[in-house]
Amino acid sequence: MMVQVTGASLVGRTTNMRLGTVAVARAKPPAYAPGTLVGTHSIAISGVYGMAFDGTYVWAYSDVSNYLAQVSTAGALLNSYSSVGGTGYTLTYCAGDLWEANYASELMYKMSTAGTRISSTALALGSSYAMTNDGTNLWVFMVSGTLLKISTVPAITTSYALGATYDGCYAMTFDGTYLWSVSYPTGNLNKITTAGTVSASYSLGFTTANHAGLAYDGTNLWFINGNGNLYMISTAGVILNTYTTLGLSSCYSLTYGGGFLWTTNFTTGTLYQIAA
């Protein structure tokens, strides 16, 4: 005999019992609407401009204290490492390591996920405030409007002079096909090919984008710039939603991982976990 138990939240895991087979309910993970503040976590590391995700852990880098923080997707501070990088506004994870471009010393720092400095290589990285990667290469945007393609050797392989229209870039991400950047003070969102050509530029009016974060969740782009707002943007350059009540003032960093967006308050070191 079989007894079937049904309900809106039931998943068909079966358990053999004396009288037959009963479908037992299994709890589903909670579902959150995009833009929902899921949690706030204290990692007590202020001065964060750069954040990254390595597939397992969230990473935050402090430009003020030069601390690198490793955080679980439950929001727990697991480790903090000092003096592994330099004075920089960037952080990305590529080819098994963390990378930080130093705008002051013009060094590219390569850091292991064990919190050790692997190398620091002199590159022409002055005024480099935004970085991302395409899985193989690093991409650094200079304030001058020059886009650099950098191998993980590391070495600058190609330099693209995109011009003053695209200068002041403080945020970058990659969607699997295109590079995306936001320029300051124009507030334009730029879609750029990996051949270094601008495919499209959208005027979204982010005029306060000095120090900002940009992330891609697999479908949409997300932007934050310290004014307290979080923006969901389509890859067609349309603002889909603006979230104004999350308390995200002084948040300039952004990454996506584990199904959530992560950003850190520059002053307090509070880590915010937000549904994407």
Beta strands, then each sheet from edge to edge (+ up, - down):
strand 1: 2-3
strand 2: 13-17
strand 3: 20-24
strand 4: 37-42
strand 5: 48-53
strand 6: 58-62
strand 7: 67-71
strand 8: 77-82
strand 9: 92-94
strand 10: 97-101
strand 11: 107-111
strand 12: 117-122
strand 13: 128-133
strand 14: 138-142
strand 15: 146-151
strand 16: 155-161
strand 17: 169-174
strand 18: 179-183
strand 19: 188-192
strand 20: 198-203
strand 21: 213-216
strand 22: 221-224
strand 23: 227-233
strand 24: 239-249
strand 25: 255-257
strand 26: 260-264
strand 27: 270-275
sheet 1: 1+ 3+ 2-
sheet 2: 4+ 27- 26+ 25-
sheet 3: 5+ 6- 7+ 8-
sheet 4: 9+ 10- 11+ 12-
sheet 5: 13+ 14- 15+ 16-
sheet 6: 17+ 18- 19+ 20-
sheet 7: 21+ 22- 23+ 24-
end
